Amino acid sequence: MSLGTKLAWDDTVLPFQLDRSDMRGRVARLDGVLSGVLKQHDYPPAVEALIAEMTLLTALIGQTIKLRWKLSLQVQTNGPVRMIATDYFGPEAEGQPARIRAYASFDRDRVEDDKPGFEQLGEGYFAVLIDQGKGMTPYQGITPVAGSSLSDCAASYFAQSEQLPTVFALSYGRSSEPGTEEHWRAGGIMLQHMPKASPFAKDGGSGEGGLLEAKDLVGDDADENWSRVNAHLQTVEELELIGPNVTSTDLLVRLFHEEQPRVFDAQPVRFGCTCSEDRVRQSLSIYSARDIEKMTTEDGQVTADCQFCGAHYRLDPASVGFEAGDGDQ
């Protein structure tokens, strides 16, 4: 298969619906997005794996929301990996790609490369933030870090905050295809009951610490469908999710042909950052001239670095802050 053909479904999110079982889902394949995210920093392999998983979750979840601006996922813990942050910016116009960016903060001396990434998170929380832009009140939902993966945390969020039974099948790792440099790839499937099929659970859940799980939310009339579709999903193989030889549509047919799958238009996704000099100036506009003086380097500049894309900004201290003269703006 040619590289050009493979790229037809790389860096896309394909929405679908299973008409027989009243479920909806997404298939995501990420390649260039991960390269854009990970090349900005020298992350240890365990941290790279966490970022790959979080970026994949962001692509899958972001496409399910009608966004005017931004979805953010965040994990904050007391472990060696202190924070992982991702942003998904909805398309600016029909036919345009969505943009994703991500980064992690970690204690390099505490990261153990022989341990799986999730074991290096410690205690903390998993948060989903939706910001629809100026004039809109941001939404935030939080659930404890629990389970054995970030996808478990995401499924727990949907169970607690949205009362939606949700399951993920994800795969990610370094690819060494002939003729290309080794790089990260990721692929995954997200499945959810349609909202009307989700009864509200009133008494605690069966998950860790009493958290709700998908099975706690599936009513008797939908339990058979949920069990059957999950059994199909569990047959998916790693190479089907991230390999170059199975298209997203072929994968859905292979897994769910009995469920009457129906696909919609795929959403392209790209690595992209929204940082700019104007945004840096805006963030500094709350500081006085005295505050700006304390931020000024020995060579007489105010500097700022974007954690997401690595951009470096150097500004004249006389031109920033709320006391800056009009002539220096």
MILUM-540652 format. One line per 4 residues: for each residue x, y, z of C-alpha. Coordinates in Angstrom, 1 decimal, always signed. Layout:
N
X Y Z; ...
This chain:
329
+0.0 +0.0 +0.0; +1.4 +3.4 -0.9; +2.1 +6.1 +1.6; -0.4 +8.4 -0.1
-3.2 +5.9 +0.4; -2.3 +5.4 +4.0; -2.5 +9.2 +4.6; -6.1 +9.1 +3.5
-7.2 +7.9 +6.9; -4.2 +9.1 +9.1; -4.9 +12.1 +11.3; -8.7 +11.8 +10.9
-11.6 +11.1 +13.2; -14.5 +9.1 +11.7; -17.9 +9.4 +13.4; -20.2 +6.4 +13.1
-23.4 +5.0 +14.5; -24.5 +1.4 +15.1; -28.2 +1.5 +14.2; -29.1 -1.9 +15.5
-27.7 -1.3 +19.0; -28.5 +2.4 +19.4; -24.8 +3.4 +19.9; -22.5 +6.0 +18.5
-18.7 +6.1 +18.2; -15.6 +7.5 +16.7; -12.5 +5.9 +15.1; -9.3 +8.0 +15.2
-5.9 +7.5 +13.6; -3.1 +9.8 +14.5; +0.3 +10.1 +12.9; +1.5 +13.6 +12.0
-0.4 +15.0 +15.0; +1.7 +13.0 +17.4; +4.9 +13.9 +15.6; +4.0 +17.6 +15.9
+3.2 +17.2 +19.6; +6.2 +15.1 +20.7; +9.0 +16.7 +18.7; +8.7 +19.9 +20.8
+10.2 +18.3 +23.9; +12.7 +15.5 +24.9; +10.3 +13.3 +26.8; +11.2 +10.0 +28.3
+9.4 +7.0 +26.6; +7.0 +6.5 +29.4; +5.9 +10.1 +29.2; +5.6 +10.0 +25.5
+3.3 +7.0 +25.8; +1.0 +9.0 +28.2; +0.9 +12.0 +25.9; +0.1 +9.7 +22.9
-2.8 +8.2 +24.8; -4.1 +11.6 +26.1; -3.8 +13.1 +22.6; -5.8 +10.2 +21.1
-8.5 +10.6 +23.8; -8.6 +14.3 +23.0; -9.2 +13.6 +19.3; -11.9 +11.1 +20.0
-13.8 +13.2 +22.6; -13.3 +16.5 +20.9; -15.1 +15.4 +17.8; -18.2 +14.4 +19.8
-18.8 +18.0 +21.0; -20.2 +20.8 +19.0; -17.3 +23.2 +19.7; -17.2 +26.9 +19.0
-13.7 +27.1 +20.5; -11.9 +24.6 +22.7; -12.0 +21.3 +24.6; -9.2 +20.7 +27.1
-8.2 +17.5 +28.9; -6.0 +17.7 +32.0; -4.4 +15.3 +34.4; -2.8 +16.6 +37.6
-1.2 +14.2 +40.1; +1.4 +14.0 +42.9; +3.4 +11.4 +40.9; +6.5 +11.7 +38.7
+4.3 +12.9 +35.9; +2.8 +16.0 +37.5; +0.6 +17.2 +34.7; -0.6 +16.3 +31.1
-2.6 +19.0 +29.3; -4.2 +18.8 +25.8; -6.3 +21.2 +23.8; -8.6 +20.5 +20.9
-9.7 +23.5 +18.8; -12.8 +23.0 +16.7; -12.6 +23.7 +13.0; -12.8 +27.4 +12.2
-15.0 +26.7 +9.1; -16.7 +23.7 +7.5; -14.1 +21.5 +5.8; -11.2 +22.8 +7.9
-9.2 +20.6 +10.2; -9.5 +20.6 +14.0; -6.2 +21.4 +15.8; -4.7 +19.5 +18.7
-1.8 +20.4 +21.0; -0.4 +18.7 +24.1; +2.4 +18.8 +26.6; +3.5 +17.2 +30.0
+5.2 +18.4 +33.1; +7.3 +15.8 +35.0; +10.2 +15.2 +37.4; +12.8 +13.6 +35.2
+14.7 +12.2 +38.3; +11.5 +10.4 +39.4; +10.4 +8.9 +36.1; +11.2 +5.2 +35.9
+11.5 +4.0 +32.3; +10.8 +0.4 +33.2; +7.4 +1.2 +34.6; +4.2 +1.7 +32.5
+3.3 +5.4 +32.2; +0.0 +5.2 +34.1; +1.9 +3.9 +37.2; +3.9 +7.1 +37.3
+0.9 +9.4 +37.7; +0.1 +9.0 +41.4; -3.0 +10.3 +43.0; -4.8 +13.2 +41.4
-7.6 +14.1 +39.0; -8.7 +13.9 +35.4; -10.5 +17.0 +34.1; -12.5 +17.8 +31.1
-12.9 +21.6 +30.3; -15.1 +23.0 +27.6; -14.7 +26.7 +26.6; -17.1 +27.9 +23.9
-15.4 +31.3 +23.7; -16.0 +34.9 +24.7; -19.3 +35.5 +26.5; -19.8 +31.8 +27.4
-19.3 +30.3 +30.8; -16.7 +27.5 +30.7; -17.7 +24.0 +31.8; -15.5 +21.8 +33.9
-15.9 +18.1 +35.0; -13.5 +16.3 +37.3; -13.1 +12.7 +38.2; -10.3 +11.0 +40.3
-7.4 +9.3 +38.5; -8.5 +5.6 +38.8; -8.4 +2.4 +36.9; -5.4 +1.3 +34.9
-5.2 +3.8 +32.1; -6.1 +7.3 +31.0; -8.9 +5.8 +28.9; -10.4 +4.3 +32.1
-10.3 +7.8 +33.6; -12.1 +9.2 +30.5; -14.8 +6.5 +30.7; -15.2 +7.2 +34.4
-15.7 +10.9 +33.6; -18.5 +10.1 +31.2; -20.1 +7.8 +33.7; -19.9 +10.3 +36.6
-20.5 +13.6 +34.8; -22.6 +12.7 +31.8; -24.2 +9.4 +32.9; -23.2 +8.0 +29.5
-21.9 +4.4 +29.2; -18.6 +4.7 +27.4; -15.8 +2.4 +26.4; -12.5 +2.9 +24.6
-10.1 +0.6 +22.7; -6.8 +2.3 +22.1; -3.4 +1.4 +20.8; -0.3 +3.5 +20.4
+3.5 +3.0 +20.0; +6.5 +3.7 +17.9; +6.2 +2.7 +14.2; +9.2 +1.6 +12.1
+7.7 +1.2 +8.7; +10.1 +0.6 +5.8; +11.4 +3.8 +4.2; +10.3 +6.1 +7.1
+11.9 +7.3 +10.3; +10.7 +5.7 +13.5; +7.8 +7.8 +14.9; +4.7 +7.5 +17.1
+1.3 +6.3 +15.8; -1.9 +5.9 +17.6; -5.4 +4.6 +16.8; -8.5 +4.0 +18.8
-12.3 +3.5 +19.0; -14.7 +5.2 +21.3; -18.2 +3.7 +21.8; -21.1 +5.3 +23.7
-24.7 +4.5 +24.2; -27.0 +7.2 +22.7; -28.0 +9.5 +25.5; -31.6 +8.4 +25.7
-30.4 +4.8 +26.5; -28.6 +5.9 +29.7; -30.7 +5.7 +32.9; -29.4 +7.8 +35.8
-27.8 +5.7 +38.6; -28.7 +6.9 +42.0; -26.7 +4.6 +44.3; -22.9 +4.5 +44.0
-21.1 +2.5 +41.4; -19.1 -0.8 +41.1; -15.9 +0.9 +40.2; -12.8 +1.9 +42.3
-13.9 +3.9 +45.3; -17.6 +3.6 +44.4; -17.2 +5.3 +41.0; -19.8 +4.6 +38.4
-18.8 +2.4 +35.5; -20.5 +1.9 +32.2; -22.2 -1.3 +33.3; -23.9 +0.6 +36.2
-25.7 +2.8 +33.7; -27.0 +0.3 +31.2; -30.6 -0.6 +31.8; -32.0 -4.1 +31.4
-33.4 -3.3 +27.9; -29.9 -2.2 +26.7; -27.7 -4.6 +28.6; -27.7 -7.3 +25.8
-26.8 -4.8 +23.1; -24.0 -3.3 +25.3; -22.5 -6.7 +26.1; -22.7 -7.9 +22.5
-21.1 -4.7 +21.1; -18.3 -4.8 +23.7; -17.6 -8.4 +22.9; -17.1 -7.4 +19.2
-14.9 -4.5 +20.3; -12.7 -6.8 +22.4; -11.7 -8.7 +19.3; -9.9 -5.7 +17.8
-6.2 -6.2 +17.2; -3.4 -3.7 +17.7; -2.4 -3.6 +14.1; -6.0 -3.0 +13.0
-6.0 +0.2 +15.2; -2.6 +1.6 +14.2; -1.4 -0.3 +11.2; -1.4 +1.0 +7.6
-3.4 -1.8 +6.0; -6.9 -1.5 +7.4; -9.0 +1.6 +6.7; -11.3 +3.0 +9.4
-14.4 +2.0 +7.4; -13.1 -1.6 +6.8; -12.4 -1.9 +10.6; -15.9 -0.9 +11.4
-17.3 -3.5 +9.0; -15.1 -6.2 +10.4; -16.0 -5.5 +14.0; -19.7 -4.4 +13.8
-21.2 -5.6 +10.5; -24.1 -7.2 +12.5; -24.8 -3.9 +14.1; -25.7 -2.0 +10.9
-22.8 +0.6 +11.1; -23.4 +4.0 +9.4; -20.5 +6.4 +8.9; -20.5 +10.2 +8.6
-17.9 +12.6 +7.2; -14.5 +12.2 +8.7; -12.9 +15.2 +10.5; -9.3 +15.9 +9.7
-7.1 +16.8 +12.7; -3.7 +18.6 +12.7; -1.1 +19.6 +15.3; -1.7 +23.3 +15.9
-1.0 +26.0 +18.5; -2.8 +29.3 +19.1; +0.0 +31.1 +20.8; +1.1 +34.5 +19.4
+2.9 +37.6 +20.4; -0.5 +39.4 +20.8; -1.6 +36.7 +23.3; +1.6 +37.0 +25.3
+1.2 +40.8 +25.4; -2.4 +40.3 +26.6; -1.3 +37.9 +29.3; +1.2 +40.5 +30.5
-1.3 +43.4 +30.4; -2.3 +42.8 +34.0; +1.2 +43.7 +35.4; +2.6 +47.0 +36.5
+5.8 +48.5 +35.2; +7.4 +47.4 +38.5; +6.3 +43.8 +38.0; +7.5 +43.9 +34.4
+10.9 +45.2 +35.6; +11.2 +42.1 +37.8; +10.5 +39.9 +34.8; +13.1 +41.6 +32.6
+16.3 +39.6 +31.8; +19.8 +40.8 +32.1; +19.9 +41.7 +28.4; +16.8 +43.9 +28.8
+14.1 +41.7 +27.4; +10.9 +40.1 +28.7; +10.8 +36.5 +27.4; +8.1 +33.9 +27.2
+8.1 +30.3 +26.0; +5.1 +28.3 +24.8; +5.0 +24.9 +26.4; +2.9 +23.4 +23.6
+4.8 +24.4 +20.5; +8.2 +25.7 +21.8; +7.8 +29.2 +20.4; +10.1 +31.7 +22.1
+9.0 +35.4 +22.4; +11.2 +38.3 +23.3; +9.5 +41.6 +24.1; +10.7 +45.2 +24.9
+9.7 +45.7 +28.6; +8.6 +49.2 +27.8; +5.9 +47.9 +25.4; +4.1 +45.5 +27.8
+2.1 +45.8 +31.0; -0.8 +48.2 +31.7; +1.5 +51.1 +32.1; +3.1 +50.8 +28.7
+3.0 +54.0 +26.6; +0.8 +54.1 +23.6; +3.7 +54.9 +21.4; +5.4 +51.6 +22.3
+2.5 +49.3 +21.6
